[in-house]
Amino acid sequence: VQEARISEVGAIQQNKFLATWKQPWHAIWGRPPAPPKNKFKMPAKRAAGKTTYGGVGILARKSIPLIPIGGDSQAAQALHESTRWVSSAIPLSTHGALSRRFLHICSFYGVVNRRNDARHTQNERLLKRLFEYGTKLGQQPVLLCLDSNTTVHASLVLSQALTSKNWIDFGSYFTTNNPECTFSSAAQ
């Protein structure tokens, strides 16, 4: 889940809601964004559990063990502080050698930006940290689920990652043409 717009209170509410489903689900939420402020730098009035932007989560059926991970490296800490990233692991088996190997899942929501502004630079730095983190997980499968808020052509980090052949853009296999951008393309 990207751009969940969920606060700490909202995460608790959502977890309770997901647990009540006929087939219960659970979630791991990233660090919530700071509470919004109004033009006077005072806390803005929002519906309970809501915030202005960002926020990410990973959801799964309760029968699938989601293990929160990622806080053990500088890249993970920088991503966590951004409020735009969360990471989890699912054991590949319940016993034997595969129980010590994991499917790693990262959810990342990029900074909305235009090609050559400060936000673009911030987004590129976060994307670099994301691929750095994923690479350090070693010889285990890693899914990077992201809305990068940029294109491969506009992002040096994305294009380098994909040309390295260490990463595959699965989204490109599910369309015969370029998918629609999910970000504002007004200044491109």
C-alpha positions as CSV (number, residue, x, y, z in Angstrom):
1,V,0.0,0.0,0.0
2,Q,1.5,3.4,-1.0
3,E,0.2,6.8,0.1
4,A,-1.9,5.3,2.8
5,R,-2.2,8.7,4.6
6,I,-2.4,6.8,7.9
7,S,-1.3,8.0,11.3
8,E,-0.3,5.9,14.3
9,V,-3.9,6.0,15.5
10,G,-5.0,5.1,12.0
11,A,-2.7,2.1,11.8
12,I,-4.1,0.7,15.1
13,Q,-7.7,1.3,13.7
14,Q,-6.8,-0.4,10.4
15,N,-5.2,-3.4,12.1
16,K,-8.4,-3.9,14.3
17,F,-10.6,-3.6,11.1
18,L,-8.5,-6.1,9.1
19,A,-8.6,-8.6,12.0
20,T,-12.4,-8.6,11.9
21,W,-12.7,-9.8,8.3
22,K,-14.1,-13.3,7.6
23,Q,-10.6,-14.3,6.5
24,P,-8.5,-12.0,8.8
25,W,-5.6,-10.0,7.4
26,H,-2.8,-8.2,9.2
27,A,-0.5,-5.4,8.2
28,I,2.9,-3.9,8.8
29,W,2.9,-0.1,8.6
30,G,5.9,2.1,7.9
31,R,6.7,5.2,10.0
32,P,3.7,7.5,9.9
33,P,4.2,11.0,8.5
34,A,4.3,13.9,11.0
35,P,0.9,15.3,11.8
36,P,-0.1,18.1,9.4
37,K,0.2,21.7,10.4
38,N,-2.0,24.7,9.3
39,K,-0.6,28.0,7.9
40,F,0.0,29.1,11.5
41,K,2.2,26.0,12.2
42,M,-0.5,24.7,14.5
43,P,-1.8,21.1,14.3
44,A,-4.4,21.0,11.5
45,K,-7.8,19.5,12.0
46,R,-8.1,16.1,10.3
47,A,-10.3,13.1,10.6
48,A,-9.1,10.7,13.3
49,G,-6.3,8.5,11.9
50,K,-5.7,10.6,8.8
51,T,-2.6,12.5,7.8
52,T,-1.7,14.6,4.7
53,Y,0.6,12.5,2.5
54,G,2.8,9.5,2.4
55,G,2.6,6.4,4.6
56,V,3.1,2.9,3.4
57,G,2.1,-0.6,4.5
58,I,2.2,-4.3,3.6
59,L,-0.9,-6.4,4.0
60,A,-1.3,-10.1,4.0
61,R,-3.8,-12.8,5.1
62,K,-3.3,-13.7,8.8
63,S,-2.2,-17.2,7.7
64,I,0.9,-15.7,6.0
65,P,3.6,-14.7,8.5
66,L,4.7,-11.1,7.9
67,I,7.9,-10.4,9.8
68,P,8.8,-6.7,10.1
69,I,12.5,-6.2,9.2
70,G,14.8,-3.4,8.2
71,G,16.4,-1.1,10.7
72,D,19.8,-2.6,10.7
73,S,21.6,-0.4,8.1
74,Q,22.0,3.2,7.2
75,A,20.0,2.8,4.1
76,A,17.1,1.2,6.0
77,Q,17.2,4.0,8.7
78,A,17.1,6.7,6.0
79,L,14.2,5.0,4.2
80,H,12.3,4.6,7.5
81,E,12.8,8.2,8.5
82,S,11.4,9.3,5.1
83,T,7.9,7.8,6.1
84,R,7.8,6.4,2.6
85,W,9.1,2.8,3.1
86,V,8.3,-0.4,5.0
87,S,9.9,-3.8,4.7
88,S,8.9,-7.3,5.7
89,A,9.9,-10.9,5.2
90,I,8.0,-14.1,4.7
91,P,9.7,-17.4,5.5
92,L,9.8,-19.6,2.4
93,S,9.0,-22.7,4.5
94,T,8.0,-23.5,8.1
95,H,10.8,-26.1,8.6
96,G,14.1,-27.2,7.1
97,A,16.7,-25.2,5.2
98,L,14.0,-23.0,3.5
99,S,12.8,-21.8,6.9
100,R,15.9,-19.7,7.1
101,R,15.4,-18.1,3.7
102,F,12.8,-15.4,3.1
103,L,10.8,-13.6,0.5
104,H,11.5,-9.9,1.2
105,I,8.9,-7.4,0.4
106,C,9.5,-3.6,0.4
107,S,6.8,-1.0,-0.2
108,F,8.1,2.4,-1.3
109,Y,6.3,5.6,-2.2
110,G,8.5,8.1,-4.1
111,V,8.6,11.8,-3.6
112,V,6.4,13.7,-6.1
113,N,8.8,15.7,-8.2
114,R,9.6,17.3,-11.4
115,R,12.7,16.3,-13.4
116,N,15.3,18.8,-12.2
117,D,14.2,20.1,-8.8
118,A,15.2,19.5,-5.2
119,R,12.5,16.9,-4.8
120,H,13.8,15.0,-7.8
121,T,17.2,14.9,-6.1
122,Q,15.6,13.8,-2.8
123,N,13.7,11.0,-4.7
124,E,16.8,9.8,-6.4
125,R,18.6,9.6,-3.0
126,L,15.8,7.6,-1.6
127,L,15.7,5.3,-4.6
128,K,19.4,4.7,-4.3
129,R,19.0,3.8,-0.7
130,L,16.1,1.4,-1.6
131,F,18.2,-0.5,-4.2
132,E,21.2,-0.4,-1.8
133,Y,19.0,-2.0,0.9
134,G,17.6,-4.6,-1.4
135,T,21.0,-5.6,-2.7
136,K,22.4,-6.1,0.8
137,L,19.7,-8.7,1.5
138,G,21.9,-11.2,-0.5
139,Q,20.8,-14.2,-2.5
140,Q,17.2,-14.1,-1.4
141,P,14.1,-13.1,-3.5
142,V,13.2,-9.4,-3.1
143,L,10.1,-7.7,-4.3
144,L,10.3,-3.9,-4.5
145,C,6.7,-2.7,-4.7
146,L,6.9,1.0,-5.5
147,D,5.3,4.1,-6.9
148,S,8.5,5.9,-7.7
149,N,6.8,9.0,-8.9
150,T,9.2,9.2,-11.9
151,T,9.9,7.2,-15.0
152,V,12.9,5.0,-15.9
153,H,13.9,7.6,-18.5
154,A,13.9,10.5,-15.9
155,S,15.6,8.6,-13.1
156,L,19.3,7.7,-13.3
157,V,18.9,5.4,-10.3
158,L,16.1,3.4,-11.9
159,S,17.8,3.1,-15.3
160,Q,21.1,2.0,-13.7
161,A,19.3,-0.6,-11.5
162,L,17.5,-2.1,-14.5
163,T,20.4,-2.1,-16.8
164,S,22.5,-3.9,-14.2
165,K,20.3,-7.0,-14.8
166,N,20.2,-7.5,-11.0
167,W,16.6,-6.1,-11.0
168,I,13.6,-6.7,-13.2
169,D,10.7,-4.4,-13.9
170,F,7.8,-6.9,-13.8
171,G,5.3,-4.1,-14.6
172,S,6.8,-3.9,-18.1
173,Y,5.8,-7.5,-18.8
174,F,2.1,-6.8,-18.1
175,T,1.6,-4.1,-20.7
176,T,2.2,-3.8,-24.4
177,N,2.7,-0.1,-24.2
178,N,4.0,2.4,-21.6
179,P,1.7,2.4,-18.6
180,E,0.1,5.7,-17.6
181,C,2.1,7.8,-15.2
182,T,0.7,8.0,-11.7
183,F,2.3,11.4,-11.0
184,S,1.8,14.9,-12.4
185,S,3.5,15.1,-15.8
186,A,2.8,18.9,-16.3
187,A,6.4,20.0,-16.1
188,Q,8.0,17.2,-18.1
